[in-house]
């Protein structure tokens, strides 16, 4: 009976550990999205006329178009920076992988 309880606790521990491992990737993606969303909301509040002309309105869909544009342009700029100044990119963002790219994107958006 005690062995069964120990096995169950081990299984629960492994499940919780796997969930904890999945959180940072999701958090990084949410960080990029949140940064882009904040930037777009600020742009919508300050330059309403330009925002409407560029994204076709002030509503949810326009905000989503703006967020998509911000994320794509940040990713493009970061990939270009990673390709041209690799050593500086590695020093600044701690590597060349996906997480370093996400850190760069957040930095680029802000």
C-alpha positions as CSV (number, residue, x, y, z in Angstrom):
1,X,0.0,0.0,0.0
2,X,2.8,2.4,0.9
3,X,4.5,1.6,-2.5
4,X,1.4,2.5,-4.3
5,X,1.2,5.9,-2.5
6,X,4.8,6.6,-3.3
7,X,4.3,5.7,-7.0
8,X,1.3,8.0,-7.1
9,X,3.2,10.9,-5.5
10,X,6.1,10.4,-7.9
11,X,3.7,10.5,-10.9
12,X,2.1,13.7,-9.6
13,X,5.5,15.2,-9.1
14,X,6.6,14.3,-12.7
15,X,3.3,15.8,-14.0
16,X,3.8,19.0,-12.1
17,X,7.4,19.3,-13.2
18,X,6.4,18.9,-16.9
19,X,3.8,21.6,-16.5
20,X,6.4,23.9,-14.9
21,X,8.8,23.2,-17.8
22,X,6.1,24.3,-20.3
23,X,5.4,27.6,-18.6
24,X,8.5,29.6,-19.6
25,X,7.9,29.2,-23.3
26,X,4.3,30.3,-23.0
27,X,5.3,33.2,-20.8
28,X,7.8,34.4,-23.3
29,X,5.3,34.2,-26.1
30,X,2.8,36.0,-23.9
31,X,5.4,38.6,-23.1
32,X,5.9,39.4,-26.8
33,X,2.2,39.6,-27.4
34,X,1.6,41.8,-24.3
35,X,4.4,44.2,-25.2
36,X,3.0,44.5,-28.8
37,X,-0.5,45.0,-27.4
38,X,0.6,47.7,-25.0
39,X,2.5,49.5,-27.8
40,X,-0.5,49.4,-30.1
41,X,-2.9,50.6,-27.4
42,X,-0.5,53.5,-26.7
43,X,-0.3,54.3,-30.4
44,X,-4.1,54.1,-30.8
45,X,-4.5,56.6,-27.9
46,X,-1.9,59.1,-29.0
47,X,-2.2,59.1,-32.8
48,X,-5.8,58.0,-33.5
49,X,-6.0,59.4,-37.0
50,X,-2.8,57.8,-38.1
51,X,-3.8,54.5,-36.4
52,X,-7.2,54.5,-38.2
53,X,-5.5,55.2,-41.6
54,X,-2.9,52.5,-41.1
55,X,-5.0,49.7,-39.6
56,X,-8.5,50.5,-40.8
57,X,-10.4,51.5,-37.6
58,X,-10.1,51.7,-33.8
59,X,-11.7,48.4,-32.8
60,X,-10.5,44.9,-31.9
61,X,-9.7,43.9,-35.5
62,X,-7.6,47.0,-36.0
63,X,-5.8,46.3,-32.8
64,X,-5.1,42.7,-33.8
65,X,-3.7,44.0,-37.2
66,X,-1.4,46.4,-35.3
67,X,-0.2,43.6,-32.9
68,X,0.5,41.3,-35.9
69,X,2.4,44.1,-37.6
70,X,4.5,44.9,-34.5
71,X,5.4,41.3,-33.9
72,X,6.4,40.7,-37.5
73,X,8.5,43.8,-37.8
74,X,10.2,43.1,-34.5
75,X,11.0,39.5,-35.6
76,X,12.3,40.7,-38.9
77,X,14.6,43.2,-37.3
78,X,15.9,40.8,-34.7
79,X,16.6,38.1,-37.3
80,X,18.5,40.7,-39.3
81,X,20.4,41.8,-36.3
82,X,21.2,38.2,-35.4
83,X,22.5,37.5,-38.9
84,X,24.7,40.7,-39.2
85,X,26.0,41.3,-35.6
86,X,26.0,37.7,-34.2
87,X,28.6,38.3,-31.5
88,X,26.8,41.4,-30.2
89,X,23.4,39.6,-30.4
90,X,24.8,36.7,-28.4
91,X,26.3,39.0,-25.7
92,X,23.1,41.1,-25.4
93,X,20.5,38.3,-25.5
94,X,22.3,35.3,-24.2
95,X,22.4,33.1,-27.2
96,X,21.1,32.7,-30.8
97,X,18.1,30.4,-30.2
98,X,14.4,31.0,-30.0
99,X,14.4,32.4,-26.5
100,X,17.1,34.9,-27.3
101,X,15.0,35.9,-30.3
102,X,12.0,36.4,-28.1
103,X,14.0,38.5,-25.7
104,X,15.2,40.6,-28.6
105,X,11.6,41.0,-29.9
106,X,10.3,42.2,-26.6
107,X,13.3,44.7,-26.4
108,X,12.6,45.8,-30.0
109,X,8.9,46.4,-29.4
110,X,9.5,48.4,-26.3
